[in-house]
Amino acid sequence: MAAAMIATPAPQITDAVRRNMALLIQLRWLAVGGQLLTILIVHGPMGIALPLAPLLAAISLLVFINIVTLYMLHRFDAGLEYALFTALMFDIAALTWQLHFTGGLANPFAALFLLQVVIGAMVLRPAASWAMVAASLGALAVLAIDPVPLALPPELQDEEFSLYLQGSFVCFGLIAVLLVAFVTRIARNLRERDSALAAIRQRAAEEDHIVRMGLLASGAAHELGTPLATLSVLVNDFRAMPELNAVADLSADLDDMENAVQRCKTIVSGILMSAGEARGEATERTTMRAFLRDIVDEWQVTRGLDTLEYHDRFGQDVAIVSDPALRQVIGNVIDNAVEVSPQWVGIRAARQGEALELTVTDRGPGFAEEILDGLGKPYRSTKGKPGGGLGLFLLVNVMRKLGGEVRAGNREQGGAEVTIWLPLDAIAYSTGART
């Protein structure tokens, strides 16, 4: 019956179910303690003879349910919602059993069924909640059939109604306190679950945004390939013309044009290689030191940046698979640092356990608070340029895909600092290391 009413929980709500189960375990321990205290007072100072065997048997059942639930909570991830429903049904059965031997519906604590129904409505799916209602109504119907009355001592027989009112007052207070305490905790769990779902939807939207940008970039690269090839052919044709070769200045201009065309071809090829990386293309075997050294050399030699200060503290080298996307986003971070701090940029590579810790620092104005608060959100930039803020956005998402992390902040001595933490397993070529 429960299997037909409770769908398999989605992964994002598993944590909420676990927290709800933990709350129910706490509530059940309170119930066990309260029942033992009640039996002790009623059977002792009040002098009302109680059938101890069935009452203690029900309490033992609750203890057993709690132990089994605790075991499932620590051992399993799947099926927790079924366990939650089953445990609540056992709670109803235990309460029915206890009330049957203590007066049935004449017992003021019969109102505790309402607590079970409200809890079920808070933590279960609608179909299972209605099953809880049906079970509670069925239990009340059973209690109306030949319950075992309480044997009141002679001095209390004339105060039966007064005892009922006192018990009702205690029951109402108990339900009110437990509901407020429990419902507020459940509501907090639901808010946390909703927040997690919102974060997942936001992440999916960001990843879709990355896919669209990748498609746009690869499409533009393909479109640029034809005119670049045409320009290359034209430059070569111009070189073949004797009258143009006789002009020295024009020959130098043709050299610059050819270099520019080749540079554009290299950029277009890099875009296409990055677009094919997800299919296992555009990767090559290298080492972590060589990978980082190539990036630094590109800035120091190819781009003529002599203010970049690189410190290699990585330690023992490891073989990795060069990732074009990773290379590009690291280049974006350096590019941002150079743009705001052309006089000096520092890069430090270190090894923290089995992870790379790459830190890029500058002496620029630092990050604004809104950038740090929304780190990794697209179009968060203080540069005022169209498309600004995509560098950090791409960095955060690439690191997320690789299982890494990005931390950003401002230095006390001025400037910004971006730290990339990347597990080596994400790009490792093999488990063996080499120097």
Secondary structure per residue as TSV (DSSP state, phi and psi in degrees):
chain	resnum	aa	ss	phi	psi
A	1	M	-	360.0	-45.0
A	2	A	H	-66.0	-35.5
A	3	A	H	-63.5	-30.5
A	4	A	H	-78.4	-18.2
A	5	M	H	-104.9	-19.9
A	6	I	S	-114.3	114.9
A	7	A	-	-73.9	159.4
A	8	T	-	-63.1	126.8
A	9	P	-	-66.9	141.8
A	10	A	-	-71.0	153.5
A	11	P	G	-57.0	-35.5
A	12	Q	G	-72.2	-15.2
A	13	I	G	-103.5	0.2
A	14	T	H	-60.5	-41.9
A	15	D	H	-62.6	-40.5
A	16	A	H	-63.3	-40.8
A	17	V	H	-63.5	-40.9
A	18	R	H	-63.4	-42.4
A	19	R	H	-65.7	-38.0
A	20	N	H	-65.2	-39.7
A	21	M	H	-63.4	-40.6
A	22	A	H	-62.4	-38.8
A	23	L	H	-65.0	-40.9
A	24	L	H	-65.5	-35.6
A	25	I	H	-62.4	-44.4
A	26	Q	H	-61.4	-43.6
A	27	L	H	-63.3	-37.9
A	28	R	H	-68.9	-36.9
A	29	W	H	-63.8	-38.6
A	30	L	H	-62.5	-39.1
A	31	A	H	-65.0	-41.5
A	32	V	H	-62.1	-46.4
A	33	G	H	-63.2	-42.5
A	34	G	H	-64.6	-38.7
A	35	Q	H	-68.2	-41.6
A	36	L	H	-62.7	-40.6
A	37	L	H	-64.9	-41.2
A	38	T	H	-63.4	-44.7
A	39	I	H	-61.1	-41.5
A	40	L	H	-62.8	-41.9
A	41	I	H	-72.8	-47.3
A	42	V	H	-66.2	-43.7
A	43	H	H	-76.6	-23.7
A	44	G	T	-96.4	-91.5
A	45	P	T	-58.1	-36.9
A	46	M	T	-78.6	-18.2
A	47	G	-	72.2	23.2
A	48	I	-	-94.7	119.6
A	49	A	B	-71.0	125.9
A	50	L	-	-117.0	146.0
A	51	P	-	-74.3	91.1
A	52	L	H	-64.9	-36.3
A	53	A	H	-59.8	-54.2
A	54	P	H	-67.2	-33.5
A	55	L	H	-67.4	-44.8
A	56	L	H	-68.9	-28.8
A	57	A	H	-64.8	-41.0
A	58	A	H	-64.7	-40.8
A	59	I	H	-64.0	-40.6
A	60	S	H	-61.1	-37.8
A	61	L	H	-62.8	-41.9
A	62	L	H	-63.4	-39.5
A	63	V	H	-63.5	-42.9
A	64	F	H	-62.4	-41.9
A	65	I	H	-61.3	-42.3
A	66	N	H	-63.4	-41.0
A	67	I	H	-64.6	-44.4
A	68	V	H	-64.5	-41.1
A	69	T	H	-64.8	-41.2
A	70	L	H	-60.8	-41.5
A	71	Y	H	-62.4	-45.9
A	72	M	H	-64.9	-36.5
A	73	L	H	-63.9	-34.2
A	74	H	H	-93.8	-13.8
A	75	R	H	-109.4	-26.5
A	76	F	-	-125.7	152.8
A	77	D	S	-111.8	-35.6
A	78	A	T	-88.0	151.0
A	79	G	T	78.6	10.1
A	80	L	H	-67.8	-32.8
A	81	E	H	-68.5	-34.8
A	82	Y	H	-64.2	-42.0
A	83	A	H	-64.2	-37.9
A	84	L	H	-62.9	-45.8
A	85	F	H	-63.3	-45.0
A	86	T	H	-63.4	-42.4
A	87	A	H	-62.0	-40.5
A	88	L	H	-66.4	-36.0
A	89	M	H	-66.6	-38.2
A	90	F	H	-65.2	-35.1
A	91	D	H	-60.5	-42.9
A	92	I	H	-63.4	-42.9
A	93	A	H	-63.6	-42.4
A	94	A	H	-65.0	-41.4
A	95	L	H	-64.5	-40.7
A	96	T	H	-61.6	-44.6
A	97	W	H	-60.8	-44.5
A	98	Q	H	-67.2	-42.1
A	99	L	H	-68.0	-32.4
A	100	H	H	-59.9	-36.9
A	101	F	T	-91.9	5.0
A	102	T	T	-132.8	38.9
A	103	G	T	105.3	-8.2
A	104	G	G	67.1	-133.6
A	105	L	G	-68.1	-17.1
A	106	A	G	-74.3	-11.9
A	107	N	S	-79.9	124.1
A	108	P	G	-61.9	-20.0
A	109	F	G	-79.8	5.6
A	110	A	G	-63.8	-21.0
A	111	A	G	-67.4	-11.1
A	112	L	H	-64.1	-17.3
A	113	F	H	-59.6	-33.1
A	114	L	H	-61.6	-38.6
A	115	L	H	-61.6	-41.2
A	116	Q	H	-62.8	-41.7
A	117	V	H	-65.8	-44.3
A	118	V	H	-64.0	-42.9
A	119	I	H	-61.6	-43.4
A	120	G	H	-60.4	-40.8
A	121	A	H	-65.5	-28.7
A	122	M	H	-79.9	-36.9
A	123	V	H	-109.7	-10.6
A	124	L	S	-111.3	166.6
A	125	R	-	-71.6	160.5
A	126	P	H	-54.1	-44.7
A	127	A	H	-62.4	-42.8
A	128	A	H	-67.4	-33.8
A	129	S	H	-64.5	-42.1
A	130	W	H	-66.5	-31.3
A	131	A	H	-64.7	-36.5
A	132	M	H	-63.4	-40.0
A	133	V	H	-62.5	-46.5
A	134	A	H	-62.0	-41.3
A	135	A	H	-65.0	-39.0
A	136	S	H	-66.9	-42.4
A	137	L	H	-65.1	-38.0
A	138	G	H	-64.5	-38.8
A	139	A	H	-64.6	-40.7
A	140	L	H	-63.5	-38.4
A	141	A	H	-64.9	-39.7
A	142	V	H	-64.0	-39.9
A	143	L	H	-66.8	-22.8
A	144	A	T	-75.8	-11.8
A	145	I	S	-100.3	106.1
A	146	D	S	48.3	59.5
A	147	P	-	-75.5	164.6
A	148	V	-	-89.4	114.0
A	149	P	-	-73.1	154.2
A	150	L	-	-75.1	136.5
A	151	A	B	-90.9	95.4
A	152	L	-	-77.9	142.4
A	153	P	-	-66.8	158.2
A	154	P	G	-54.4	-37.8
A	155	E	G	-70.9	-14.8
A	156	L	G	-107.1	-5.6
A	157	Q	G	-66.0	-29.9
A	158	D	G	-81.3	-9.4
A	159	E	G	-110.5	27.0
A	160	E	H	-60.9	-44.5
A	161	F	H	-67.1	-38.4
A	162	S	H	-63.7	-40.4
A	163	L	H	-63.4	-38.3
A	164	Y	H	-63.1	-43.3
A	165	L	H	-65.0	-41.7
A	166	Q	H	-62.9	-43.2
A	167	G	H	-63.5	-38.5
A	168	S	H	-64.4	-40.1
A	169	F	H	-62.9	-45.8
A	170	V	H	-62.2	-42.2
A	171	C	H	-64.2	-43.1
A	172	F	H	-62.1	-45.9
A	173	G	H	-61.7	-40.6
A	174	L	H	-62.7	-46.2
A	175	I	H	-63.4	-44.1
A	176	A	H	-61.2	-47.3
A	177	V	H	-64.2	-47.1
A	178	L	H	-65.0	-38.9
A	179	L	H	-65.0	-45.5
A	180	V	H	-61.7	-46.9
A	181	A	H	-64.2	-42.7
A	182	F	H	-76.4	-45.1
A	183	V	H	-65.6	-37.9
A	184	T	H	-64.0	-39.2
A	185	R	H	-67.2	-42.1
A	186	I	H	-63.1	-41.9
A	187	A	H	-62.1	-38.2
A	188	R	H	-65.1	-40.6
A	189	N	H	-61.2	-40.8
A	190	L	H	-66.5	-38.9
A	191	R	H	-63.7	-41.2
A	192	E	H	-64.8	-38.2
A	193	R	H	-64.8	-44.5
A	194	D	H	-62.0	-38.1
A	195	S	H	-64.9	-39.8
A	196	A	H	-65.2	-40.2
A	197	L	H	-64.2	-39.8
A	198	A	H	-63.7	-39.3
A	199	A	H	-65.2	-38.0
A	200	I	H	-66.0	-42.1
A	201	R	H	-64.5	-40.0
A	202	Q	H	-63.8	-41.3
A	203	R	H	-64.3	-40.6
A	204	A	H	-63.2	-39.4
A	205	A	H	-65.3	-39.9
A	206	E	H	-65.7	-41.5
A	207	E	H	-66.4	-36.6
A	208	D	H	-64.0	-36.5
A	209	H	H	-63.3	-40.6
A	210	I	H	-63.8	-42.6
A	211	V	H	-60.1	-43.8
A	212	R	H	-64.4	-40.4
A	213	M	H	-64.4	-39.0
A	214	G	H	-64.4	-42.3
A	215	L	H	-63.5	-40.8
A	216	L	H	-64.3	-43.8
A	217	A	H	-64.6	-44.8
A	218	S	H	-67.8	-36.9
A	219	G	H	-64.0	-42.7
A	220	A	H	-65.2	-37.5
A	221	A	H	-63.3	-42.4
A	222	H	H	-63.0	-42.0
A	223	E	H	-66.1	-34.9
A	224	L	H	-75.1	-19.6
A	225	G	H	-60.0	-41.3
A	226	T	H	-67.1	-51.1
A	227	P	H	-64.4	-31.6
A	228	L	H	-67.3	-39.7
A	229	A	H	-63.9	-39.1
A	230	T	H	-63.3	-44.3
A	231	L	H	-61.2	-40.1
A	232	S	H	-63.0	-40.9
A	233	V	H	-64.6	-42.1
A	234	L	H	-64.1	-41.2
A	235	V	H	-61.5	-43.5
A	236	N	H	-64.8	-36.2
A	237	D	H	-65.1	-41.0
A	238	F	H	-62.8	-38.8
A	239	R	H	-64.7	-28.9
A	240	A	T	-79.4	-6.0
A	241	M	-	-88.3	118.0
A	242	P	H	-59.8	-37.4
A	243	E	H	-65.8	-28.9
A	244	L	H	-80.6	-33.6
A	245	N	H	-66.1	-23.4
A	246	A	T	-72.9	-17.0
A	247	V	-	-94.0	111.2
A	248	A	H	-62.9	-46.0
A	249	D	H	-62.9	-39.3
A	250	L	H	-66.9	-36.3
A	251	S	H	-63.6	-39.8
A	252	A	H	-65.4	-37.7
A	253	D	H	-65.0	-38.4
A	254	L	H	-64.4	-37.6
A	255	D	H	-61.1	-44.1
A	256	D	H	-63.4	-40.5
A	257	M	H	-63.1	-43.0
A	258	E	H	-65.1	-41.3
A	259	N	H	-62.3	-40.4
A	260	A	H	-65.6	-41.7
A	261	V	H	-63.9	-43.2
A	262	Q	H	-63.6	-37.9
A	263	R	H	-63.2	-43.4
A	264	C	H	-62.9	-39.3
A	265	K	H	-63.4	-39.2
A	266	T	H	-63.4	-42.1
A	267	I	H	-63.5	-45.6
A	268	V	H	-61.9	-41.8
A	269	S	H	-62.2	-39.9
A	270	G	H	-62.9	-39.5
A	271	I	H	-63.5	-44.8
A	272	L	H	-66.9	-37.4
A	273	M	H	-63.8	-42.8
A	274	S	H	-64.3	-36.5
A	275	A	H	-66.1	-30.9
A	276	G	H	-89.5	-1.5
A	277	E	G	-62.2	-34.1
A	278	A	G	-66.1	-17.6
A	279	R	G	-96.7	12.3
A	280	G	T	88.0	10.8
A	281	E	-	-95.9	174.1
A	282	A	S	60.2	28.3
A	283	T	-	-120.0	154.1
A	284	E	E	-148.7	155.4
A	285	R	E	-79.5	134.6
A	286	T	E	-154.4	-164.1
A	287	T	E	-122.3	163.3
A	288	M	H	-62.6	-42.6
A	289	R	H	-63.1	-44.3
A	290	A	H	-65.7	-37.6
A	291	F	H	-61.5	-48.2
A	292	L	H	-69.9	-37.5
A	293	R	H	-63.9	-37.7
A	294	D	H	-63.0	-40.2
A	295	I	H	-65.1	-45.5
A	296	V	H	-64.9	-41.8
A	297	D	H	-62.9	-35.4
A	298	E	I	-59.3	-39.5
A	299	W	I	-79.1	-37.9
A	300	Q	I	-77.9	-35.9
A	301	V	I	-102.8	-60.2
A	302	T	I	-62.4	-42.4
A	303	R	S	-98.0	2.2
A	304	G	-	65.6	33.6
A	305	L	-	-97.0	109.0
A	306	D	-	-101.8	8.5
A	307	T	-	-104.8	10.0
A	308	L	E	-89.4	124.2
A	309	E	E	-109.4	115.5
A	310	Y	E	-112.8	130.2
A	311	H	E	-121.6	120.3
A	312	D	E	-98.0	107.3
A	313	R	E	-120.4	27.7
A	314	F	-	-72.8	-29.7
A	315	G	-	87.4	-142.8
A	316	Q	S	-63.0	129.8
A	317	D	-	-74.4	156.8
A	318	V	E	-135.1	150.5
A	319	A	E	-80.0	133.3
A	320	I	E	-135.0	170.8
A	321	V	E	-102.9	118.5
A	322	S	E	-62.1	126.6
A	323	D	-	-109.2	114.1
A	324	P	H	-59.9	-37.2
A	325	A	H	-64.6	-41.8
A	326	L	H	-64.2	-42.4
A	327	R	H	-60.7	-40.3
A	328	Q	H	-67.8	-43.7
A	329	V	H	-71.6	-33.0
A	330	I	H	-64.8	-40.6
A	331	G	H	-61.3	-35.9
A	332	N	H	-63.0	-40.1
A	333	V	H	-64.3	-45.0
A	334	I	H	-63.1	-40.9
A	335	D	H	-59.9	-44.3
A	336	N	H	-62.6	-41.1
A	337	A	H	-65.6	-42.0
A	338	V	H	-66.0	-34.5
A	339	E	H	-65.1	-38.2
A	340	V	H	-94.6	-16.2
A	341	S	-	-141.3	69.2
A	342	P	T	-67.3	-17.7
A	343	Q	T	-78.9	-24.1
A	344	W	-	-165.5	134.9
A	345	V	E	-138.3	131.3
A	346	G	E	-110.7	138.1
A	347	I	E	-128.9	131.0
A	348	R	E	-131.1	124.8
A	349	A	E	-107.7	125.2
A	350	A	E	-135.7	162.6
A	351	R	E	-115.1	121.4
A	352	Q	-	-113.1	96.4
A	353	G	S	66.5	-120.8
A	354	E	S	-106.4	41.4
A	355	A	E	-144.1	151.2
A	356	L	E	-89.7	133.2
A	357	E	E	-118.7	105.2
A	358	L	E	-109.4	121.7
A	359	T	E	-117.4	128.5
A	360	V	E	-116.0	122.0
A	361	T	E	-122.8	156.0
A	362	D	E	-144.5	177.3
A	363	R	-	-117.0	31.2
A	364	G	S	-82.4	-162.1
A	365	P	S	-75.2	-9.8
A	366	G	-	86.2	178.1
A	367	F	-	-87.3	142.4
A	368	A	-	-74.6	156.0
A	369	E	H	-60.0	-38.6
A	370	E	H	-66.8	-27.9
A	371	I	H	-71.0	-44.0
A	372	L	H	-66.2	-37.2
A	373	D	H	-67.5	-34.2
A	374	G	T	-112.2	41.9
A	375	L	T	-58.8	127.1
A	376	G	T	91.9	-2.7
A	377	K	-	-81.8	139.8
A	378	P	T	-69.9	148.3
A	379	Y	T	63.5	28.3
A	380	R	-	-99.6	100.0
A	381	S	-	-151.9	150.0
A	382	T	S	-103.0	7.5
A	383	K	S	-78.5	-21.4
A	384	G	-	73.0	21.0
A	385	K	-	-106.2	148.1
A	386	P	T	-60.1	134.6
A	387	G	T	79.8	4.9
A	388	G	T	-64.2	151.9
A	389	G	T	90.7	-2.6
A	390	L	H	-76.3	-22.5
A	391	G	H	-60.6	-53.7
A	392	L	H	-66.4	-34.9
A	393	F	H	-59.5	-48.5
A	394	L	H	-66.3	-39.2
A	395	L	H	-60.0	-49.0
A	396	V	H	-61.5	-41.3
A	397	N	H	-74.5	-36.6
A	398	V	H	-65.1	-42.4
A	399	M	H	-63.8	-38.1
A	400	R	H	-62.3	-41.9
A	401	K	H	-63.4	-35.5
A	402	L	T	-88.5	2.0
A	403	G	T	80.9	16.8
A	404	G	-	-98.5	-165.4
A	405	E	E	-149.5	149.7
A	406	V	E	-124.2	130.0
A	407	R	E	-124.0	137.7
A	408	A	E	-134.1	148.7
A	409	G	E	-170.2	178.5
A	410	N	E	-107.1	140.9
A	411	R	-	-82.5	149.3
A	412	E	T	-64.1	-35.4
A	413	Q	T	-84.3	6.9
A	414	G	S	103.3	149.1
A	415	G	S	95.6	176.4
A	416	A	E	-113.1	162.7
A	417	E	E	-142.3	127.6
A	418	V	E	-120.3	124.9
A	419	T	E	-115.0	128.0
A	420	I	E	-107.2	123.7
A	421	W	E	-113.7	117.9
A	422	L	E	-132.6	121.4
A	423	P	E	-62.8	133.0
A	424	L	G	-65.5	-27.6
A	425	D	G	-60.4	-27.0
A	426	A	G	-66.7	-28.4
A	427	I	T	-127.6	11.2
A	428	A	E	-69.0	139.3
A	429	Y	E	-81.2	-38.8
A	430	S	E	-154.1	169.7
A	431	T	E	-77.1	-18.1
A	432	G	E	-76.4	147.1
A	433	A	E	-110.0	155.2
A	434	R	-	-141.4	154.3
A	435	T	-	-100.9	360.0
